[in-house]
Amino acid sequence: MALSLYFDRSSWLHRRHPIAKVLVLVLLFFAAFLLADPLPLACLFVLVFAVTASARALPVLHRMRWLMIPVFFFTVIIWTLFYPATAGAPVDRWAALRYGLAMALRLETFLATGFVFLATTTIEEFAFALARLGVPYRAGFVLTLAFRLVPVFFEAALTVRDAQRCRGLDFASGSVATRIARYGPVIVPVFIGGLRRADQMAFALEVRGFSAGRPRTSLPRPGIDAGDLWLLATGVAIAVATLVVP
């Protein structure tokens, strides 16, 4: 089972400079945040979906469908029911539905954009881009470390679950509450192992001079080329277009 979202492909988006991809990621988040109508948000989502397909990264959206589909439907339902209406005035159900649909499409755009970024950018490239954009190294390290540790903890949970199954613990039978309670023998070892791993990681970082205060070095990387400039220009154009959309 693949635990990382990165797909090793030879697509045009994989070859783009990590700084350009980070900046376009921020611009698309900015555009989705500004839009409040479901139609432009749907167009933006379709654009992100088309980019994902052109980068041959659709499998990442298929893998994350268990998250994206429930988020869409629950967001539509919740925001439609809790639509902000004027006190004493009847609720416009059509306006409430449009509002809920817009909020759901916004979240879906956020998720799809983040997934395609992680599917086409390695953690090392992400850390390099953050450092070049002026983000303090420690802040960038903590951010990228979170992306590294999520698959590690998930893999540890799967290993412990398989070990408990070999010992006869059944996770598939019984009521929902019973099955949830049976995950206690899984959560405890994973939590304890996480504390042990954090202590070992802190010691390893100190040994490697993480807090030495000396300038850090990095491997040389190619600069931004014409393709990266076109990508940035497209991102800026989309962000500017959202400012004029009513």
C-alpha positions as a Markdown table, in Angstrom:
| # | Residue | x | y | z |
|---|---|---|---|---|
| 1 | Met | 0.0 | 0.0 | 0.0 |
| 2 | Ala | 1.5 | 3.4 | -1.1 |
| 3 | Leu | 1.5 | 5.8 | 1.9 |
| 4 | Ser | 3.1 | 8.8 | 0.2 |
| 5 | Leu | 1.0 | 11.0 | -2.1 |
| 6 | Tyr | 3.9 | 11.7 | -4.4 |
| 7 | Phe | 3.8 | 10.0 | -7.8 |
| 8 | Asp | 7.1 | 9.6 | -9.6 |
| 9 | Arg | 6.1 | 10.6 | -13.2 |
| 10 | Ser | 7.7 | 12.5 | -16.0 |
| 11 | Ser | 5.1 | 15.1 | -16.6 |
| 12 | Trp | 5.3 | 18.8 | -17.3 |
| 13 | Leu | 4.2 | 19.7 | -13.8 |
| 14 | His | 6.7 | 17.4 | -12.2 |
| 15 | Arg | 9.5 | 19.3 | -14.1 |
| 16 | Arg | 8.4 | 22.7 | -13.0 |
| 17 | His | 10.5 | 24.6 | -10.4 |
| 18 | Pro | 9.3 | 24.0 | -6.8 |
| 19 | Ile | 9.3 | 27.8 | -6.2 |
| 20 | Ala | 6.9 | 28.3 | -9.1 |
| 21 | Lys | 4.6 | 25.5 | -7.8 |
| 22 | Val | 4.5 | 26.8 | -4.3 |
| 23 | Leu | 3.6 | 30.3 | -5.5 |
| 24 | Val | 0.9 | 29.0 | -7.8 |
| 25 | Leu | -0.4 | 26.9 | -5.0 |
| 26 | Val | -0.8 | 30.1 | -2.9 |
| 27 | Leu | -2.4 | 31.9 | -5.8 |
| 28 | Leu | -5.0 | 29.2 | -6.3 |
| 29 | Phe | -5.8 | 29.1 | -2.6 |
| 30 | Phe | -6.2 | 32.9 | -2.8 |
| 31 | Ala | -8.5 | 32.6 | -5.8 |
| 32 | Ala | -10.7 | 29.9 | -4.3 |
| 33 | Phe | -10.9 | 31.9 | -1.0 |
| 34 | Leu | -12.1 | 35.0 | -2.8 |
| 35 | Leu | -14.8 | 33.3 | -5.0 |
| 36 | Ala | -18.2 | 33.0 | -3.4 |
| 37 | Asp | -20.4 | 31.8 | -6.3 |
| 38 | Pro | -20.6 | 28.1 | -7.1 |
| 39 | Leu | -20.2 | 28.6 | -10.9 |
| 40 | Pro | -16.8 | 30.2 | -10.9 |
| 41 | Leu | -15.7 | 27.9 | -8.1 |
| 42 | Ala | -16.8 | 24.9 | -10.2 |
| 43 | Cys | -14.8 | 26.3 | -13.2 |
| 44 | Leu | -11.7 | 26.6 | -10.9 |
| 45 | Phe | -12.2 | 23.0 | -9.6 |
| 46 | Val | -12.5 | 21.7 | -13.2 |
| 47 | Leu | -9.3 | 23.6 | -14.1 |
| 48 | Val | -7.4 | 22.0 | -11.2 |
| 49 | Phe | -8.9 | 18.6 | -12.2 |
| 50 | Ala | -7.7 | 19.1 | -15.8 |
| 51 | Val | -4.2 | 20.0 | -14.5 |
| 52 | Thr | -4.1 | 16.9 | -12.4 |
| 53 | Ala | -5.1 | 14.8 | -15.4 |
| 54 | Ser | -2.4 | 16.4 | -17.6 |
| 55 | Ala | 0.2 | 15.8 | -14.9 |
| 56 | Arg | -0.9 | 12.1 | -14.8 |
| 57 | Ala | -1.7 | 12.4 | -11.1 |
| 58 | Leu | -5.4 | 11.4 | -11.2 |
| 59 | Pro | -4.6 | 8.3 | -9.0 |
| 60 | Val | -4.0 | 10.6 | -6.0 |
| 61 | Leu | -7.6 | 12.0 | -6.3 |
| 62 | His | -8.9 | 8.5 | -6.7 |
| 63 | Arg | -7.0 | 7.4 | -3.5 |
| 64 | Met | -8.4 | 10.3 | -1.6 |
| 65 | Arg | -12.0 | 9.9 | -2.7 |
| 66 | Trp | -12.9 | 8.6 | 0.8 |
| 67 | Leu | -12.1 | 12.1 | 2.0 |
| 68 | Met | -13.2 | 14.3 | -0.8 |
| 69 | Ile | -16.7 | 12.8 | -1.4 |
| 70 | Pro | -17.9 | 12.9 | 2.2 |
| 71 | Val | -16.4 | 16.4 | 2.7 |
| 72 | Phe | -18.4 | 17.6 | -0.4 |
| 73 | Phe | -21.8 | 16.2 | 0.7 |
| 74 | Phe | -21.4 | 17.1 | 4.4 |
| 75 | Thr | -20.3 | 20.6 | 3.6 |
| 76 | Val | -23.3 | 21.2 | 1.3 |
| 77 | Ile | -25.7 | 19.8 | 3.9 |
| 78 | Ile | -24.3 | 21.7 | 6.9 |
| 79 | Trp | -23.9 | 25.1 | 5.2 |
| 80 | Thr | -27.3 | 24.8 | 3.6 |
| 81 | Leu | -28.9 | 24.2 | 7.0 |
| 82 | Phe | -26.9 | 26.9 | 8.8 |
| 83 | Tyr | -27.2 | 29.5 | 6.1 |
| 84 | Pro | -26.8 | 33.0 | 7.6 |
| 85 | Ala | -30.2 | 34.6 | 7.2 |
| 86 | Thr | -31.6 | 38.0 | 8.5 |
| 87 | Ala | -33.4 | 37.7 | 11.8 |
| 88 | Gly | -37.1 | 37.5 | 11.3 |
| 89 | Ala | -36.9 | 37.0 | 7.5 |
| 90 | Pro | -37.8 | 33.7 | 5.8 |
| 91 | Val | -34.8 | 31.7 | 4.7 |
| 92 | Asp | -34.3 | 31.6 | 0.9 |
| 93 | Arg | -33.7 | 27.9 | 0.4 |
| 94 | Trp | -32.3 | 28.3 | -3.1 |
| 95 | Ala | -29.8 | 30.9 | -1.8 |
| 96 | Ala | -28.9 | 28.6 | 1.1 |
| 97 | Leu | -28.3 | 25.7 | -1.3 |
| 98 | Arg | -26.1 | 27.9 | -3.5 |
| 99 | Tyr | -24.1 | 29.0 | -0.5 |
| 100 | Gly | -23.6 | 25.4 | 0.7 |
| 101 | Leu | -22.5 | 24.3 | -2.8 |
| 102 | Ala | -20.1 | 27.2 | -3.0 |
| 103 | Met | -18.5 | 26.3 | 0.4 |
| 104 | Ala | -18.2 | 22.7 | -0.7 |
| 105 | Leu | -16.6 | 23.5 | -4.0 |
| 106 | Arg | -14.2 | 25.8 | -2.2 |
| 107 | Leu | -13.1 | 23.1 | 0.1 |
| 108 | Glu | -12.8 | 20.6 | -2.7 |
| 109 | Thr | -10.7 | 23.0 | -4.7 |
| 110 | Phe | -8.4 | 23.5 | -1.6 |
| 111 | Leu | -8.1 | 19.7 | -1.3 |
| 112 | Ala | -7.6 | 18.9 | -4.9 |
| 113 | Thr | -5.0 | 21.7 | -5.3 |
| 114 | Gly | -3.1 | 20.5 | -2.3 |
| 115 | Phe | -3.2 | 16.9 | -3.4 |
| 116 | Val | -1.9 | 17.6 | -6.9 |
| 117 | Phe | 0.9 | 19.7 | -5.4 |
| 118 | Leu | 1.9 | 16.8 | -3.1 |
| 119 | Ala | 1.6 | 14.4 | -6.0 |
| 120 | Thr | 4.0 | 16.3 | -8.2 |
| 121 | Thr | 6.5 | 17.8 | -5.6 |
| 122 | Thr | 8.8 | 15.9 | -3.3 |
| 123 | Ile | 9.3 | 16.9 | 0.3 |
| 124 | Glu | 12.9 | 18.0 | -0.5 |
| 125 | Glu | 11.7 | 20.3 | -3.3 |
| 126 | Phe | 9.0 | 21.7 | -1.0 |
| 127 | Ala | 11.6 | 22.5 | 1.8 |
| 128 | Phe | 14.0 | 24.0 | -0.8 |
| 129 | Ala | 11.2 | 26.3 | -2.1 |
| 130 | Leu | 10.2 | 27.4 | 1.4 |
| 131 | Ala | 13.9 | 28.3 | 2.2 |
| 132 | Arg | 14.3 | 30.2 | -1.1 |
| 133 | Leu | 11.1 | 32.1 | -0.4 |
| 134 | Gly | 12.4 | 33.4 | 2.9 |
| 135 | Val | 10.7 | 31.0 | 5.3 |
| 136 | Pro | 13.0 | 30.4 | 8.3 |
| 137 | Tyr | 14.6 | 27.0 | 8.0 |
| 138 | Arg | 13.2 | 25.7 | 11.3 |
| 139 | Ala | 9.7 | 26.7 | 10.4 |
| 140 | Gly | 10.1 | 25.0 | 7.0 |
| 141 | Phe | 11.6 | 21.9 | 8.5 |
| 142 | Val | 8.7 | 21.5 | 11.0 |
| 143 | Leu | 6.2 | 22.0 | 8.1 |
| 144 | Thr | 7.8 | 19.4 | 5.8 |
| 145 | Leu | 8.5 | 17.1 | 8.8 |
| 146 | Ala | 4.7 | 16.8 | 9.3 |
| 147 | Phe | 4.3 | 15.6 | 5.7 |
| 148 | Arg | 7.1 | 13.0 | 6.3 |
| 149 | Leu | 5.7 | 11.7 | 9.6 |
| 150 | Val | 2.1 | 11.2 | 8.6 |
| 151 | Pro | 2.9 | 8.2 | 6.3 |
| 152 | Val | 5.3 | 6.9 | 9.0 |
| 153 | Phe | 2.7 | 6.9 | 11.7 |
| 154 | Phe | 0.1 | 5.4 | 9.4 |
| 155 | Glu | 2.4 | 2.6 | 8.4 |
| 156 | Ala | 3.1 | 1.9 | 12.1 |
| 157 | Ala | -0.7 | 1.8 | 12.8 |
| 158 | Leu | -1.1 | -0.7 | 9.9 |
| 159 | Thr | 1.7 | -2.8 | 11.3 |
| 160 | Val | 0.3 | -2.9 | 14.8 |
| 161 | Arg | -3.2 | -3.7 | 13.5 |
| 162 | Asp | -1.9 | -6.6 | 11.5 |
| 163 | Ala | 0.0 | -7.9 | 14.5 |
| 164 | Gln | -3.2 | -7.7 | 16.6 |
| 165 | Arg | -5.1 | -9.6 | 14.0 |
| 166 | Cys | -2.5 | -12.3 | 14.1 |
| 167 | Arg | -3.1 | -12.5 | 17.8 |
| 168 | Gly | -6.8 | -13.1 | 17.2 |
| 169 | Leu | -8.3 | -9.6 | 17.6 |
| 170 | Asp | -11.3 | -9.2 | 15.2 |
| 171 | Phe | -11.8 | -5.7 | 13.9 |
| 172 | Ala | -14.7 | -6.5 | 11.5 |
| 173 | Ser | -17.4 | -8.0 | 13.7 |
| 174 | Gly | -19.7 | -6.5 | 16.3 |
| 175 | Ser | -21.3 | -3.1 | 16.6 |
| 176 | Val | -19.6 | 0.2 | 15.5 |
| 177 | Ala | -18.9 | 1.1 | 19.2 |
| 178 | Thr | -17.4 | -2.4 | 19.8 |
| 179 | Arg | -15.2 | -2.2 | 16.7 |
| 180 | Ile | -14.0 | 1.3 | 17.7 |
| 181 | Ala | -13.1 | 0.1 | 21.2 |
| 182 | Arg | -11.0 | -2.7 | 19.7 |
| 183 | Tyr | -8.7 | -0.2 | 18.2 |
| 184 | Gly | -7.4 | 0.7 | 21.7 |
| 185 | Pro | -4.6 | -2.0 | 21.5 |
| 186 | Val | -3.6 | -0.3 | 18.2 |
| 187 | Ile | -3.6 | 3.4 | 19.3 |
| 188 | Val | -1.6 | 2.8 | 22.5 |
| 189 | Pro | 1.4 | 1.2 | 20.8 |
| 190 | Val | 1.4 | 3.8 | 18.0 |
| 191 | Phe | 1.3 | 6.6 | 20.5 |
| 192 | Ile | 4.1 | 5.2 | 22.6 |
| 193 | Gly | 6.1 | 4.5 | 19.5 |
| 194 | Gly | 5.6 | 8.1 | 18.3 |
| 195 | Leu | 6.9 | 9.4 | 21.6 |
| 196 | Arg | 10.0 | 7.2 | 21.3 |
| 197 | Arg | 10.5 | 8.2 | 17.7 |
| 198 | Ala | 10.3 | 11.9 | 18.6 |
| 199 | Asp | 12.9 | 11.5 | 21.3 |
| 200 | Gln | 15.2 | 9.7 | 18.9 |
| 201 | Met | 14.7 | 12.3 | 16.2 |
| 202 | Ala | 15.5 | 15.1 | 18.6 |
| 203 | Phe | 18.7 | 13.4 | 19.6 |
| 204 | Ala | 19.6 | 12.7 | 15.9 |
| 205 | Leu | 19.0 | 16.4 | 15.0 |
| 206 | Glu | 21.2 | 17.6 | 17.8 |
| 207 | Val | 24.0 | 15.2 | 16.8 |
| 208 | Arg | 23.8 | 16.6 | 13.2 |
| 209 | Gly | 24.1 | 20.2 | 14.5 |
| 210 | Phe | 20.5 | 21.3 | 13.9 |
| 211 | Ser | 20.8 | 24.0 | 16.6 |
| 212 | Ala | 24.4 | 25.0 | 15.8 |
| 213 | Gly | 23.4 | 28.3 | 14.3 |
| 214 | Arg | 25.7 | 27.9 | 11.3 |
| 215 | Pro | 24.7 | 28.7 | 7.7 |
| 216 | Arg | 23.1 | 25.8 | 6.0 |
| 217 | Thr | 24.0 | 24.5 | 2.6 |
| 218 | Ser | 21.9 | 22.9 | -0.1 |
| 219 | Leu | 22.4 | 21.1 | -3.4 |
| 220 | Pro | 22.4 | 23.3 | -6.5 |
| 221 | Arg | 19.2 | 23.2 | -8.5 |
| 222 | Pro | 18.3 | 24.5 | -12.0 |
| 223 | Gly | 16.8 | 28.0 | -12.0 |
| 224 | Ile | 13.4 | 29.1 | -13.2 |
| 225 | Asp | 12.9 | 28.7 | -16.9 |
| 226 | Ala | 10.2 | 29.9 | -19.4 |
| 227 | Gly | 7.8 | 27.1 | -18.5 |
| 228 | Asp | 7.9 | 28.2 | -14.9 |
| 229 | Leu | 7.2 | 31.8 | -15.9 |
| 230 | Trp | 4.2 | 30.7 | -17.9 |
| 231 | Leu | 2.9 | 28.7 | -14.9 |
| 232 | Leu | 3.4 | 31.7 | -12.7 |
| 233 | Ala | 1.7 | 34.0 | -15.2 |
| 234 | Thr | -1.3 | 31.7 | -15.4 |
| 235 | Gly | -1.6 | 31.6 | -11.6 |
| 236 | Val | -1.4 | 35.4 | -11.4 |
| 237 | Ala | -4.0 | 35.7 | -14.2 |
| 238 | Ile | -6.4 | 33.4 | -12.3 |
| 239 | Ala | -5.9 | 35.3 | -9.1 |
| 240 | Val | -6.5 | 38.7 | -10.8 |
| 241 | Ala | -9.6 | 37.3 | -12.6 |
| 242 | Thr | -11.2 | 36.4 | -9.2 |
| 243 | Leu | -10.9 | 40.1 | -8.2 |
| 244 | Val | -13.2 | 41.2 | -11.0 |
| 245 | Val | -15.7 | 38.3 | -10.8 |
| 246 | Pro | -18.9 | 39.6 | -9.1 |
